[in-house]
Amino acid sequence: MTHLTPRQIVAELDQYIIGQGDAKKAVAVAVRNRWRRQQLPPDIRRDVSPKNILMIGPTGVGKTEIARRLASLTGAPFIKVEATKYTEVGYVGRDVESMVRDLLEIAIRMAQQQQAEQVHPKAAESAEERLIDQLMPLEAPADDVEASERRNRSREKLRQQLASGALNDATVEVTVHEKAPTGNLLGMMGMDQMDAMGGGGISDMFERIMPGKTHRRRMKVPAAREFLIAQEADRYVDREQVIASAIENTENNGIIFIDEIDKIAAAESKNGPDVSRGGVQRDLLPIVEGSTVVTKHGPVRTDHILFIAAGAFHNAEVGDLMPELQGRFPIRVTLSDLDKSDFRRILTEPHNSLIKQQTALLAMEGMSVTFDDLAIDAIAQTAFDVNRKASNIGARRLHTVMELLFQDLAFEAPDMKEKNVRIDFNYVKARLGEIQKAKDLSKYSL
């Protein structure tokens, strides 16, 4: 868990997301509180629960990006799920507990990667020995001292050549083992949740029935080296330690972002059970409150997982959610609509902003693209106007506008002799003017 202060967290988020100060402050405090909790004595620590957050605001204003950047900043396991993909337990579809299982799988991959980096030097050494064996397969007789010394000298020579890159064009054969895709098969059959409940027994059975295939593949030395290092790292990684570390990381640092929660906000249906709305809320409640989810890797407690829910709430209100569920999201922040000045800042200020991305892409064709201030104003104004006249999709509208603006230039760039292009007000108006005039704006929507 990072030791960044709330102010430092907000400053980091400001590099990627424009505005929305209240939301940034709320998530920054929530993350810092997790670090504070871990410094407490055990008898107090277990009773301090995270303050889950409900973000309310239209699409494209930064709800998902704030949560995603927050997870990346803290190095926490993170998953984004859509509330509408779940159904009540007992009906066709995924139940809400699967979001915790998916989060654990992400944490396992993170822990495996961290441990693989730790054992990388040892894995690289073992991979080099295997590679030298491939390049020099003949063994010297055990009782032939002279031949054994010659072989050792040859191995050292090959080791030096590998280090210098002199053997990069050589090819070797490596053994590749491909596992059968049992996980995908279980998912297609709707048995992935049964597998979790059974401790992974079903997937183990399928692996025995379909053990995968082994074959030899020829590779250039650099590719073979990387492949063998990965193989050796898998051998050195302690799987039990990886799973134990991942479960602990999930329980204490995991973040689940539940998008479109307003789509399941509805009163009870008079025509029967509403398994994709009210039913999902009822199943979601114990997960958010704190319960134990059984996975094939072991039980995972959700008491200290941070839940961030988000929704536009255009056709529903927060009050339409179950009162008990509302109570589990005590921190509520409203994100504001974006205006022209916000669009202008989004174009220029964030790290790797849209203008920086577009100029970098065209630089790969040898193009030098510059913008003047009036052009940037015109782009921002166009995006703002189209959002008002058509559906408001927030900052995503800028992607549409920028693609239309650069479509011809991106097409012609490889063949253009003049490599210096300046984007001015007239350039923008010539290419985006028809958007402003069009009565039917649907073709300019994402």
PyMOL commands that set and color helices and strands:
alter all, ss='L'
color gray80, all
select helices_A, chain A and resi 6-14+21-38+42-45+63-74+83-85+97-118+120-135+145-164+182-188+192-197+201-209+221-236+239-253+261-264+278-289+318-320+323-327+340-348+354-363+373-389+396-415+425-437+442-444
alter helices_A, ss='H'
color red, helices_A
select strands_A, chain A and resi 53-56+78-82+171-178+213-220+255-259+292-295+298-301+306-311+331-334+368-371+420-423
alter strands_A, ss='S'
color yellow, strands_A
deselect
rebuild
show_as cartoon
